[in-house]
């Protein structure tokens, strides 16, 4: 009898210890990505987003060309912003020529007709004369208005109720009262993107800094905070032409920044973050001139002929919609970019012959 009771006690103790050990093991073992810690989550997110960077791209030839007139002796079209609205593509872009910088609007029903489109020079609108360039256009749903953000040199905005009428854009207003103290070596190529609570302004400075400012979405376009530097690298490794997108079907954001290669050729690096005020991480496989998001190293023509452009410069991904969330579909990537005609020897940057063309992932191009 004593032996039986003792045995039962021993067995009960052993079972209890085994149960405790199992419980401790279960508590220590991660049961979901969020339980694995921030580094593991970041690594998993970066690995998943790495699939967003196509291994190779196929380019069209030039699709949007400069069309000069007596008042606008332009030789280049650059810095495009593109939206699709009411069955038409609308491109807003920088123009360049001997008279300086300007902006123009192009519109067409499908990309097969892009070459036929002619620029409507926005300085025909009396509100938009003078130095204006590098536009970004989107529809801000909370106010039911179209916004155009552009560089003058400081960031400015105009609005309209009708994106198809270039004469309807309002008189520009400044986003900041002056140059913020944190901006120490310039600012350009401004970009707005919104989440549920805030509107964010991102911009580079041509000196390796990438800035962020924000305001509450109900205060937009007023109330932007002092900009802060969120990335800082060597000048050529973080240069200009930046843009930021929400990636459809994920909780991730994608940032593209134009860089300068060893021989001066332009290419894009990519970064990812899980929130717009979070840390930007280099996107695996899309972070160098040799392995870029897009650049000479991973772009080809459909028929194997030589590339018409030297490098991939200031561009914009085609968005799924036209609103302030800047959402892109990772299963349907397209990039409208500015390309410099190969062999161009023009020493004056203002007169370099840029054209606009479209990139598709090679897999998507081969499937059609």
C-alpha positions, 0 to 999 in steps of 0.5 A: 500500500505504501509502495503504491501511494509512493508510485502514484506520487512519483508518476504524478510529479513526473507528469506535472513536470513534463506538462510544465516543460511543454508549457514553457516550450510553447511559451518560448516558441514563436507561433506566428511571425509577430512572435518572432521579434522585430528583426525576424519580422523585418527579414520575412517582410523584406524576403516577401517584398524581394519578389516585388523587384523584377529580375529583368525588365523589357522597355518600349521605345520612346513613347512621349516626345517633346514637341516644340513651338515658337514659344516653347523650344523644348528638347526634353520631356522628363519627370513624369507623373501618370494617372488613369481616369475616365478611360484616359491616361494623363501624364504631367511632366517637366519640359526642358529647353533653351527657355528653361524648365516648364510643365506640360500635360499629355493625354491619350486613351491607350499607350498605342496612341501615346506617340501621337499626343502633343503637350499642353504647356501648363504656362498657358494657364496664367496661374502656372507661369515661371519656374515649375517642374517635377509634378506629382498628381493624385486625387485627394478623396477627403476633399474630392479634389485633384492635387498637383505637387511640384517644385518651384524650388520649394514645394507648392501645390495647385488643385482642380476639380477637372484633371482633363482641363489644364486651364482649371488648375488653381493658383499655386500655394506654398506648402512651407512658409520658407525653407525649413531649418533641417534642409541644409543643401537643397530640396527637390522632387517632392512626393505625397502619400497618405495612410489612414491618419497622416499625409507624408511628404518625402523628398531628396536633396541631391546630396545623399539625404532623404527627408520625411515630413507629415501632417494630419490628414484632416489638416492637409495640405497645411501643418507639415512638421519640420522635415527629418532625415530618414536615410543618409548615404553617399550622394550618388547612392541616394540622389533624386527622383524618389517615390513611395508606394503602398503595396497592394495586399500587404502591410508594406511600403515601397520606396524608389530612389534614383542613383548615379552609377560609376560612369554617371549612368542613372538607375533605381534602388529600392527600399521597404518599410512596414509603415510610412514613419518607420525604418526603410530597409534596402530591398534584397536584390534591388540595391546596387548598380549591379543588381538594381530595382531597374537600370541598364543591368536588368533592362532589355528590348523585346527584340534584343536590339540595343537599348535606346536610352542610357540608364533609367532615370526619374520615373513613376510606377503606374498606380492601381488607382489615382488616389492619395494612397499611391497603391501599386499592384505587385502583380501588374508593375509598370514603370514610366521613366525618362531615358536619355538618348544614347550618344547624347553629348550635350554639355548643358544639362538643361538641353539633354534629350530625354524621352519617356518610355514604359518598362514591364517585367520581362515575365509579363512582357513574354506572356503577351 
